Amino acid sequence: MMSVERPERCACGRNPIIRSRVVEDGDVSTWVECPGDQRAGAETIDSARNDAAAIANWNNGKRKSW
C-alpha cells in the first residue's frame, strides 16, 4: 500500500483542504487552503490536478494570508 502525503495542520489548528480550478488554456491550478483563517499555499499550475505538489508547497511552509 502506498503512503499518501497529507497536508499538515494549519497554525490555527484546523485541517486544510486541497482546492483546484481550471484556468486559461485548460490548465488546472491546485493549492491547499485552510477553511478557518483562509491561509493558502502557493498555487501549482499544470496540465492536470497536482495534489502532491500543492501539499509539498503547504508542508514546506510556503503559506500566505489572503
mmCIF file of the N, C-alpha and C atoms, coordinates in Angstrom:
data_MODEL
# 
_entry.id   MODEL 
# 
loop_
_atom_site.group_PDB 
_atom_site.id 
_atom_site.type_symbol 
_atom_site.label_atom_id 
_atom_site.label_alt_id 
_atom_site.label_comp_id 
_atom_site.label_asym_id 
_atom_site.label_entity_id 
_atom_site.label_seq_id 
_atom_site.pdbx_PDB_ins_code 
_atom_site.Cartn_x 
_atom_site.Cartn_y 
_atom_site.Cartn_z 
_atom_site.occupancy 
_atom_site.B_iso_or_equiv 
_atom_site.pdbx_formal_charge 
_atom_site.auth_seq_id 
_atom_site.auth_comp_id 
_atom_site.auth_asym_id 
_atom_site.auth_atom_id 
_atom_site.pdbx_PDB_model_num 
ATOM 1   N N  . MET A 1 1  ? 0.831   -1.183 0.000   1.00 0.00 ? 1  MET A N  1 
ATOM 2   C CA . MET A 1 1  ? 0.000   0.000  0.000   1.00 0.00 ? 1  MET A CA 1 
ATOM 3   C C  . MET A 1 1  ? 0.874   1.244  0.000   1.00 0.00 ? 1  MET A C  1 
ATOM 4   N N  . MET A 1 2  ? 0.535   2.221  -0.853  1.00 0.00 ? 2  MET A N  1 
ATOM 5   C CA . MET A 1 2  ? 1.329   3.439  -0.958  1.00 0.00 ? 2  MET A CA 1 
ATOM 6   C C  . MET A 1 2  ? 0.962   4.418  0.154   1.00 0.00 ? 2  MET A C  1 
ATOM 7   N N  . SER A 1 3  ? 1.956   5.136  0.625   1.00 0.00 ? 3  SER A N  1 
ATOM 8   C CA . SER A 1 3  ? 1.725   6.162  1.627   1.00 0.00 ? 3  SER A CA 1 
ATOM 9   C C  . SER A 1 3  ? 1.308   7.458  0.923   1.00 0.00 ? 3  SER A C  1 
ATOM 10  N N  . VAL A 1 4  ? 0.195   8.009  1.331   1.00 0.00 ? 4  VAL A N  1 
ATOM 11  C CA . VAL A 1 4  ? -0.289  9.251  0.735   1.00 0.00 ? 4  VAL A CA 1 
ATOM 12  C C  . VAL A 1 4  ? 0.071   10.387 1.672   1.00 0.00 ? 4  VAL A C  1 
ATOM 13  N N  . GLU A 1 5  ? 0.790   11.365 1.144   1.00 0.00 ? 5  GLU A N  1 
ATOM 14  C CA . GLU A 1 5  ? 1.152   12.532 1.937   1.00 0.00 ? 5  GLU A CA 1 
ATOM 15  C C  . GLU A 1 5  ? -0.082  13.389 2.161   1.00 0.00 ? 5  GLU A C  1 
ATOM 16  N N  . ARG A 1 6  ? -0.204  13.907 3.374   1.00 0.00 ? 6  ARG A N  1 
ATOM 17  C CA . ARG A 1 6  ? -1.347  14.750 3.723   1.00 0.00 ? 6  ARG A CA 1 
ATOM 18  C C  . ARG A 1 6  ? -0.840  16.118 4.141   1.00 0.00 ? 6  ARG A C  1 
ATOM 19  N N  . PRO A 1 7  ? -1.642  17.151 3.923   1.00 0.00 ? 7  PRO A N  1 
ATOM 20  C CA . PRO A 1 7  ? -1.228  18.482 4.382   1.00 0.00 ? 7  PRO A CA 1 
ATOM 21  C C  . PRO A 1 7  ? -1.173  18.534 5.907   1.00 0.00 ? 7  PRO A C  1 
ATOM 22  N N  . GLU A 1 8  ? -0.174  19.226 6.423   1.00 0.00 ? 8  GLU A N  1 
ATOM 23  C CA . GLU A 1 8  ? -0.058  19.403 7.865   1.00 0.00 ? 8  GLU A CA 1 
ATOM 24  C C  . GLU A 1 8  ? -1.136  20.369 8.346   1.00 0.00 ? 8  GLU A C  1 
ATOM 25  N N  . ARG A 1 9  ? -1.471  20.275 9.633   1.00 0.00 ? 9  ARG A N  1 
ATOM 26  C CA . ARG A 1 9  ? -2.455  21.188 10.208  1.00 0.00 ? 9  ARG A CA 1 
ATOM 27  C C  . ARG A 1 9  ? -1.986  22.631 10.080  1.00 0.00 ? 9  ARG A C  1 
ATOM 28  N N  . CYS A 1 10 ? -2.937  23.524 9.954   1.00 0.00 ? 10 CYS A N  1 
ATOM 29  C CA . CYS A 1 10 ? -2.647  24.956 9.893   1.00 0.00 ? 10 CYS A CA 1 
ATOM 30  C C  . CYS A 1 10 ? -2.233  25.438 11.281  1.00 0.00 ? 10 CYS A C  1 
ATOM 31  N N  . ALA A 1 11 ? -1.633  26.609 11.343  1.00 0.00 ? 11 ALA A N  1 
ATOM 32  C CA . ALA A 1 11 ? -1.243  27.193 12.619  1.00 0.00 ? 11 ALA A CA 1 
ATOM 33  C C  . ALA A 1 11 ? -2.454  27.438 13.519  1.00 0.00 ? 11 ALA A C  1 
ATOM 34  N N  . CYS A 1 12 ? -3.639  27.605 12.924  1.00 0.00 ? 12 CYS A N  1 
ATOM 35  C CA . CYS A 1 12 ? -4.856  27.826 13.715  1.00 0.00 ? 12 CYS A CA 1 
ATOM 36  C C  . CYS A 1 12 ? -5.401  26.511 14.277  1.00 0.00 ? 12 CYS A C  1 
ATOM 37  N N  . GLY A 1 13 ? -4.847  25.364 13.851  1.00 0.00 ? 13 GLY A N  1 
ATOM 38  C CA . GLY A 1 13 ? -5.251  24.073 14.381  1.00 0.00 ? 13 GLY A CA 1 
ATOM 39  C C  . GLY A 1 13 ? -6.210  23.286 13.501  1.00 0.00 ? 13 GLY A C  1 
ATOM 40  N N  . ARG A 1 14 ? -6.716  23.881 12.421  1.00 0.00 ? 14 ARG A N  1 
ATOM 41  C CA . ARG A 1 14 ? -7.668  23.168 11.561  1.00 0.00 ? 14 ARG A CA 1 
ATOM 42  C C  . ARG A 1 14 ? -6.945  22.391 10.472  1.00 0.00 ? 14 ARG A C  1 
ATOM 43  N N  . ASN A 1 15 ? -7.611  21.378 9.952   1.00 0.00 ? 15 ASN A N  1 
ATOM 44  C CA . ASN A 1 15 ? -7.070  20.600 8.839   1.00 0.00 ? 15 ASN A CA 1 
ATOM 45  C C  . ASN A 1 15 ? -7.369  21.324 7.530   1.00 0.00 ? 15 ASN A C  1 
ATOM 46  N N  . PRO A 1 16 ? -6.350  21.602 6.720   1.00 0.00 ? 16 PRO A N  1 
ATOM 47  C CA . PRO A 1 16 ? -6.572  22.278 5.444   1.00 0.00 ? 16 PRO A CA 1 
ATOM 48  C C  . PRO A 1 16 ? -7.145  21.328 4.395   1.00 0.00 ? 16 PRO A C  1 
ATOM 49  N N  . ILE A 1 17 ? -7.668  21.900 3.327   1.00 0.00 ? 17 ILE A N  1 
ATOM 50  C CA . ILE A 1 17 ? -8.238  21.120 2.235   1.00 0.00 ? 17 ILE A CA 1 
ATOM 51  C C  . ILE A 1 17 ? -7.509  21.443 0.940   1.00 0.00 ? 17 ILE A C  1 
ATOM 52  N N  . ILE A 1 18 ? -7.584  20.516 -0.008  1.00 0.00 ? 18 ILE A N  1 
ATOM 53  C CA . ILE A 1 18 ? -6.968  20.723 -1.324  1.00 0.00 ? 18 ILE A CA 1 
ATOM 54  C C  . ILE A 1 18 ? -8.035  21.285 -2.244  1.00 0.00 ? 18 ILE A C  1 
ATOM 55  N N  . ARG A 1 19 ? -7.705  22.372 -2.921  1.00 0.00 ? 19 ARG A N  1 
ATOM 56  C CA . ARG A 1 19 ? -8.646  23.027 -3.822  1.00 0.00 ? 19 ARG A CA 1 
ATOM 57  C C  . ARG A 1 19 ? -8.042  23.086 -5.220  1.00 0.00 ? 19 ARG A C  1 
ATOM 58  N N  . SER A 1 20 ? -8.892  23.182 -6.219  1.00 0.00 ? 20 SER A N  1 
ATOM 59  C CA . SER A 1 20 ? -8.397  23.313 -7.593  1.00 0.00 ? 20 SER A CA 1 
ATOM 60  C C  . SER A 1 20 ? -9.430  24.041 -8.437  1.00 0.00 ? 20 SER A C  1 
ATOM 61  N N  . ARG A 1 21 ? -8.966  24.604 -9.542  1.00 0.00 ? 21 ARG A N  1 
ATOM 62  C CA . ARG A 1 21 ? -9.848  25.272 -10.501 1.00 0.00 ? 21 ARG A CA 1 
ATOM 63  C C  . ARG A 1 21 ? -9.180  25.247 -11.868 1.00 0.00 ? 21 ARG A C  1 
ATOM 64  N N  . VAL A 1 22 ? -9.986  25.312 -12.892 1.00 0.00 ? 22 VAL A N  1 
ATOM 65  C CA . VAL A 1 22 ? -9.474  25.353 -14.260 1.00 0.00 ? 22 VAL A CA 1 
ATOM 66  C C  . VAL A 1 22 ? -9.148  26.806 -14.597 1.00 0.00 ? 22 VAL A C  1 
ATOM 67  N N  . VAL A 1 23 ? -7.951  27.029 -15.112 1.00 0.00 ? 23 VAL A N  1 
ATOM 68  C CA . VAL A 1 23 ? -7.534  28.371 -15.522 1.00 0.00 ? 23 VAL A CA 1 
ATOM 69  C C  . VAL A 1 23 ? -7.427  28.398 -17.039 1.00 0.00 ? 23 VAL A C  1 
ATOM 70  N N  . GLU A 1 24 ? -6.948  29.484 -17.588 1.00 0.00 ? 24 GLU A N  1 
ATOM 71  C CA . GLU A 1 24 ? -6.891  29.638 -19.045 1.00 0.00 ? 24 GLU A CA 1 
ATOM 72  C C  . GLU A 1 24 ? -6.111  28.514 -19.728 1.00 0.00 ? 24 GLU A C  1 
ATOM 73  N N  . ASP A 1 25 ? -6.460  28.246 -20.936 1.00 0.00 ? 25 ASP A N  1 
ATOM 74  C CA . ASP A 1 25 ? -5.841  27.200 -21.774 1.00 0.00 ? 25 ASP A CA 1 
ATOM 75  C C  . ASP A 1 25 ? -6.056  25.794 -21.227 1.00 0.00 ? 25 ASP A C  1 
ATOM 76  N N  . GLY A 1 26 ? -7.034  25.601 -20.345 1.00 0.00 ? 26 GLY A N  1 
ATOM 77  C CA . GLY A 1 26 ? -7.342  24.273 -19.840 1.00 0.00 ? 26 GLY A CA 1 
ATOM 78  C C  . GLY A 1 26 ? -6.416  23.772 -18.751 1.00 0.00 ? 26 GLY A C  1 
ATOM 79  N N  . ASP A 1 27 ? -5.464  24.592 -18.306 1.00 0.00 ? 27 ASP A N  1 
ATOM 80  C CA . ASP A 1 27 ? -4.589  24.178 -17.209 1.00 0.00 ? 27 ASP A CA 1 
ATOM 81  C C  . ASP A 1 27 ? -5.374  24.160 -15.907 1.00 0.00 ? 27 ASP A C  1 
ATOM 82  N N  . VAL A 1 28 ? -4.837  23.453 -14.914 1.00 0.00 ? 28 VAL A N  1 
ATOM 83  C CA . VAL A 1 28 ? -5.501  23.338 -13.617 1.00 0.00 ? 28 VAL A CA 1 
ATOM 84  C C  . VAL A 1 28 ? -4.597  23.918 -12.534 1.00 0.00 ? 28 VAL A C  1 
ATOM 85  N N  . SER A 1 29 ? -5.163  24.794 -11.724 1.00 0.00 ? 29 SER A N  1 
ATOM 86  C CA . SER A 1 29 ? -4.458  25.380 -10.590 1.00 0.00 ? 29 SER A CA 1 
ATOM 87  C C  . SER A 1 29 ? -4.872  24.613 -9.338  1.00 0.00 ? 29 SER A C  1 
ATOM 88  N N  . THR A 1 30 ? -3.890  24.142 -8.570  1.00 0.00 ? 30 THR A N  1 
ATOM 89  C CA . THR A 1 30 ? -4.153  23.353 -7.359  1.00 0.00 ? 30 THR A CA 1 
ATOM 90  C C  . THR A 1 30 ? -3.417  23.999 -6.187  1.00 0.00 ? 30 THR A C  1 
ATOM 91  N N  . TRP A 1 31 ? -4.090  24.106 -5.043  1.00 0.00 ? 31 TRP A N  1 
ATOM 92  C CA . TRP A 1 31 ? -3.472  24.661 -3.855  1.00 0.00 ? 31 TRP A CA 1 
ATOM 93  C C  . TRP A 1 31 ? -4.130  24.082 -2.609  1.00 0.00 ? 31 TRP A C  1 
ATOM 94  N N  . VAL A 1 32 ? -3.486  24.281 -1.463  1.00 0.00 ? 32 VAL A N  1 
ATOM 95  C CA . VAL A 1 32 ? -4.021  23.842 -0.176  1.00 0.00 ? 32 VAL A CA 1 
ATOM 96  C C  . VAL A 1 32 ? -4.467  25.094 0.567   1.00 0.00 ? 32 VAL A C  1 
ATOM 97  N N  . GLU A 1 33 ? -5.662  25.025 1.167   1.00 0.00 ? 33 GLU A N  1 
ATOM 98  C CA . GLU A 1 33 ? -6.216  26.194 1.856   1.00 0.00 ? 33 GLU A CA 1 
ATOM 99  C C  . GLU A 1 33 ? -6.842  25.783 3.180   1.00 0.00 ? 33 GLU A C  1 
ATOM 100 N N  . CYS A 1 34 ? -6.672  26.633 4.183   1.00 0.00 ? 34 CYS A N  1 
ATOM 101 C CA . CYS A 1 34 ? -7.279  26.398 5.493   1.00 0.00 ? 34 CYS A CA 1 
ATOM 102 C C  . CYS A 1 34 ? -8.672  27.027 5.508   1.00 0.00 ? 34 CYS A C  1 
ATOM 103 N N  . PRO A 1 35 ? -9.705  26.268 5.857   1.00 0.00 ? 35 PRO A N  1 
ATOM 104 C CA . PRO A 1 35 ? -11.046 26.834 5.908   1.00 0.00 ? 35 PRO A CA 1 
ATOM 105 C C  . PRO A 1 35 ? -11.259 27.766 7.099   1.00 0.00 ? 35 PRO A C  1 
ATOM 106 N N  . GLY A 1 36 ? -10.360 27.715 8.081   1.00 0.00 ? 36 GLY A N  1 
ATOM 107 C CA . GLY A 1 36 ? -10.510 28.548 9.268   1.00 0.00 ? 36 GLY A CA 1 
ATOM 108 C C  . GLY A 1 36 ? -10.054 29.979 9.061   1.00 0.00 ? 36 GLY A C  1 
ATOM 109 N N  . ASP A 1 37 ? -8.768  30.151 8.751   1.00 0.00 ? 37 ASP A N  1 
ATOM 110 C CA . ASP A 1 37 ? -8.232  31.510 8.625   1.00 0.00 ? 37 ASP A CA 1 
ATOM 111 C C  . ASP A 1 37 ? -7.852  31.881 7.192   1.00 0.00 ? 37 ASP A C  1 
ATOM 112 N N  . GLN A 1 38 ? -8.237  31.064 6.235   1.00 0.00 ? 38 GLN A N  1 
ATOM 113 C CA . GLN A 1 38 ? -8.036  31.302 4.809   1.00 0.00 ? 38 GLN A CA 1 
ATOM 114 C C  . GLN A 1 38 ? -6.566  31.394 4.383   1.00 0.00 ? 38 GLN A C  1 
ATOM 115 N N  . ARG A 1 39 ? -5.659  30.816 5.163   1.00 0.00 ? 39 ARG A N  1 
ATOM 116 C CA . ARG A 1 39 ? -4.272  30.738 4.693   1.00 0.00 ? 39 ARG A CA 1 
ATOM 117 C C  . ARG A 1 39 ? -4.238  29.786 3.501   1.00 0.00 ? 39 ARG A C  1 
ATOM 118 N N  . ALA A 1 40 ? -3.344  30.063 2.564   1.00 0.00 ? 40 ALA A N  1 
ATOM 119 C CA . ALA A 1 40 ? -3.259  29.223 1.375   1.00 0.00 ? 40 ALA A CA 1 
ATOM 120 C C  . ALA A 1 40 ? -1.804  28.997 0.995   1.00 0.00 ? 40 ALA A C  1 
ATOM 121 N N  . GLY A 1 41 ? -1.538  27.809 0.475   1.00 0.00 ? 41 GLY A N  1 
ATOM 122 C CA . GLY A 1 41 ? -0.214  27.507 -0.042  1.00 0.00 ? 41 GLY A CA 1 
ATOM 123 C C  . GLY A 1 41 ? -0.084  28.066 -1.457  1.00 0.00 ? 41 GLY A C  1 
ATOM 124 N N  . ALA A 1 42 ? 1.117   28.074 -1.964  1.00 0.00 ? 42 ALA A N  1 
ATOM 125 C CA . ALA A 1 42 ? 1.354   28.555 -3.322  1.00 0.00 ? 42 ALA A CA 1 
ATOM 126 C C  . ALA A 1 42 ? 0.607   27.673 -4.323  1.00 0.00 ? 42 ALA A C  1 
ATOM 127 N N  . GLU A 1 43 ? 0.071   28.298 -5.367  1.00 0.00 ? 43 GLU A N  1 
ATOM 128 C CA . GLU A 1 43 ? -0.646  27.547 -6.396  1.00 0.00 ? 43 GLU A CA 1 
ATOM 129 C C  . GLU A 1 43 ? 0.327   26.800 -7.287  1.00 0.00 ? 43 GLU A C  1 
ATOM 130 N N  . THR A 1 44 ? -0.067  25.619 -7.696  1.00 0.00 ? 44 THR A N  1 
ATOM 131 C CA . THR A 1 44 ? 0.669   24.831 -8.672  1.00 0.00 ? 44 THR A CA 1 
ATOM 132 C C  . THR A 1 44 ? -0.184  24.775 -9.929  1.00 0.00 ? 44 THR A C  1 
ATOM 133 N N  . ILE A 1 45 ? 0.347   25.255 -11.043 1.00 0.00 ? 45 ILE A N  1 
ATOM 134 C CA . ILE A 1 45 ? -0.404  25.252 -12.302 1.00 0.00 ? 45 ILE A CA 1 
ATOM 135 C C  . ILE A 1 45 ? 0.231   24.229 -13.228 1.00 0.00 ? 45 ILE A C  1 
ATOM 136 N N  . ASP A 1 46 ? -0.598  23.284 -13.685 1.00 0.00 ? 46 ASP A N  1 
ATOM 137 C CA . ASP A 1 46 ? -0.118  22.193 -14.514 1.00 0.00 ? 46 ASP A CA 1 
ATOM 138 C C  . ASP A 1 46 ? -1.237  21.775 -15.461 1.00 0.00 ? 46 ASP A C  1 
ATOM 139 N N  . SER A 1 47 ? -0.970  20.833 -16.338 1.00 0.00 ? 47 SER A N  1 
ATOM 140 C CA . SER A 1 47 ? -1.988  20.382 -17.294 1.00 0.00 ? 47 SER A CA 1 
ATOM 141 C C  . SER A 1 47 ? -3.043  19.508 -16.621 1.00 0.00 ? 47 SER A C  1 
ATOM 142 N N  . ALA A 1 48 ? -2.753  19.024 -15.410 1.00 0.00 ? 48 ALA A N  1 
ATOM 143 C CA . ALA A 1 48 ? -3.706  18.210 -14.644 1.00 0.00 ? 48 ALA A CA 1 
ATOM 144 C C  . ALA A 1 48 ? -3.557  18.560 -13.170 1.00 0.00 ? 48 ALA A C  1 
ATOM 145 N N  . ARG A 1 49 ? -4.551  18.187 -12.386 1.00 0.00 ? 49 ARG A N  1 
ATOM 146 C CA . ARG A 1 49 ? -4.505  18.460 -10.945 1.00 0.00 ? 49 ARG A CA 1 
ATOM 147 C C  . ARG A 1 49 ? -3.281  17.797 -10.342 1.00 0.00 ? 49 ARG A C  1 
ATOM 148 N N  . ASN A 1 50 ? -2.516  18.549 -9.533  1.00 0.00 ? 50 ASN A N  1 
ATOM 149 C CA . ASN A 1 50 ? -1.275  18.037 -8.959  1.00 0.00 ? 50 ASN A CA 1 
ATOM 150 C C  . ASN A 1 50 ? -1.319  18.197 -7.437  1.00 0.00 ? 50 ASN A C  1 
ATOM 151 N N  . ASP A 1 51 ? -1.996  17.269 -6.771  1.00 0.00 ? 51 ASP A N  1 
ATOM 152 C CA . ASP A 1 51 ? -2.152  17.332 -5.320  1.00 0.00 ? 51 ASP A CA 1 
ATOM 153 C C  . ASP A 1 51 ? -0.812  17.244 -4.597  1.00 0.00 ? 51 ASP A C  1 
ATOM 154 N N  . ALA A 1 52 ? 0.072   16.397 -5.080  1.00 0.00 ? 52 ALA A N  1 
ATOM 155 C CA . ALA A 1 52 ? 1.359   16.187 -4.402  1.00 0.00 ? 52 ALA A CA 1 
ATOM 156 C C  . ALA A 1 52 ? 2.176   17.476 -4.346  1.00 0.00 ? 52 ALA A C  1 
ATOM 157 N N  . ALA A 1 53 ? 2.227   18.229 -5.428  1.00 0.00 ? 53 ALA A N  1 
ATOM 158 C CA . ALA A 1 53 ? 2.987   19.486 -5.445  1.00 0.00 ? 53 ALA A CA 1 
ATOM 159 C C  . ALA A 1 53 ? 2.332   20.533 -4.546  1.00 0.00 ? 53 ALA A C  1 
ATOM 160 N N  . ALA A 1 54 ? 1.008   20.595 -4.547  1.00 0.00 ? 54 ALA A N  1 
ATOM 161 C CA . ALA A 1 54 ? 0.299   21.550 -3.695  1.00 0.00 ? 54 ALA A CA 1 
ATOM 162 C C  . ALA A 1 54 ? 0.537   21.239 -2.219  1.00 0.00 ? 54 ALA A C  1 
ATOM 163 N N  . ILE A 1 55 ? 0.499   19.957 -1.855  1.00 0.00 ? 55 ILE A N  1 
ATOM 164 C CA . ILE A 1 55 ? 0.749   19.554 -0.470  1.00 0.00 ? 55 ILE A CA 1 
ATOM 165 C C  . ILE A 1 55 ? 2.192   19.861 -0.084  1.00 0.00 ? 55 ILE A C  1 
ATOM 166 N N  . ALA A 1 56 ? 3.120   19.614 -0.995  1.00 0.00 ? 56 ALA A N  1 
ATOM 167 C CA . ALA A 1 56 ? 4.531   19.908 -0.715  1.00 0.00 ? 56 ALA A CA 1 
ATOM 168 C C  . ALA A 1 56 ? 4.729   21.400 -0.467  1.00 0.00 ? 56 ALA A C  1 
ATOM 169 N N  . ASN A 1 57 ? 4.075   22.257 -1.250  1.00 0.00 ? 57 ASN A N  1 
ATOM 170 C CA . ASN A 1 57 ? 4.178   23.707 -1.033  1.00 0.00 ? 57 ASN A CA 1 
ATOM 171 C C  . ASN A 1 57 ? 3.661   24.085 0.348   1.00 0.00 ? 57 ASN A C  1 
ATOM 172 N N  . TRP A 1 58 ? 2.541   23.511 0.751   1.00 0.00 ? 58 TRP A N  1 
ATOM 173 C CA . TRP A 1 58 ? 1.960   23.804 2.064   1.00 0.00 ? 58 TRP A CA 1 
ATOM 174 C C  . TRP A 1 58 ? 2.873   23.320 3.185   1.00 0.00 ? 58 TRP A C  1 
ATOM 175 N N  . ASN A 1 59 ? 3.307   22.067 3.093   1.00 0.00 ? 59 ASN A N  1 
ATOM 176 C CA . ASN A 1 59 ? 4.112   21.472 4.154   1.00 0.00 ? 59 ASN A CA 1 
ATOM 177 C C  . ASN A 1 59 ? 5.496   22.097 4.266   1.00 0.00 ? 59 ASN A C  1 
ATOM 178 N N  . ASN A 1 60 ? 5.994   22.690 3.191   1.00 0.00 ? 60 ASN A N  1 
ATOM 179 C CA . ASN A 1 60 ? 7.314   23.343 3.230   1.00 0.00 ? 60 ASN A CA 1 
ATOM 180 C C  . ASN A 1 60 ? 7.231   24.774 3.744   1.00 0.00 ? 60 ASN A C  1 
ATOM 181 N N  . GLY A 1 61 ? 6.042   25.189 4.190   1.00 0.00 ? 61 GLY A N  1 
ATOM 182 C CA . GLY A 1 61 ? 5.913   26.492 4.820   1.00 0.00 ? 61 GLY A CA 1 
ATOM 183 C C  . GLY A 1 61 ? 5.678   27.650 3.877   1.00 0.00 ? 61 GLY A C  1 
ATOM 184 N N  . LYS A 1 62 ? 5.352   27.392 2.627   1.00 0.00 ? 62 LYS A N  1 
ATOM 185 C CA . LYS A 1 62 ? 5.110   28.472 1.678   1.00 0.00 ? 62 LYS A CA 1 
ATOM 186 C C  . LYS A 1 62 ? 3.638   28.876 1.763   1.00 0.00 ? 62 LYS A C  1 
ATOM 187 N N  . ARG A 1 63 ? 3.249   29.409 2.924   1.00 0.00 ? 63 ARG A N  1 
ATOM 188 C CA . ARG A 1 63 ? 1.864   29.784 3.159   1.00 0.00 ? 63 ARG A CA 1 
ATOM 189 C C  . ARG A 1 63 ? 1.744   31.292 3.150   1.00 0.00 ? 63 ARG A C  1 
ATOM 190 N N  . LYS A 1 64 ? 0.569   31.783 2.835   1.00 0.00 ? 64 LYS A N  1 
ATOM 191 C CA . LYS A 1 64 ? 0.341   33.221 2.870   1.00 0.00 ? 64 LYS A CA 1 
ATOM 192 C C  . LYS A 1 64 ? -1.077  33.484 3.342   1.00 0.00 ? 64 LYS A C  1 
ATOM 193 N N  . SER A 1 65 ? -1.332  34.657 3.808   1.00 0.00 ? 65 SER A N  1 
ATOM 194 C CA . SER A 1 65 ? -2.665  35.054 4.201   1.00 0.00 ? 65 SER A CA 1 
ATOM 195 C C  . SER A 1 65 ? -3.286  35.852 3.064   1.00 0.00 ? 65 SER A C  1 
ATOM 196 N N  . TRP A 1 66 ? -4.545  35.573 2.788   1.00 0.00 ? 66 TRP A N  1 
ATOM 197 C CA . TRP A 1 66 ? -5.222  36.307 1.723   1.00 0.00 ? 66 TRP A CA 1 
ATOM 198 C C  . TRP A 1 66 ? -5.706  37.622 2.232   1.00 0.00 ? 66 TRP A C  1 
# 
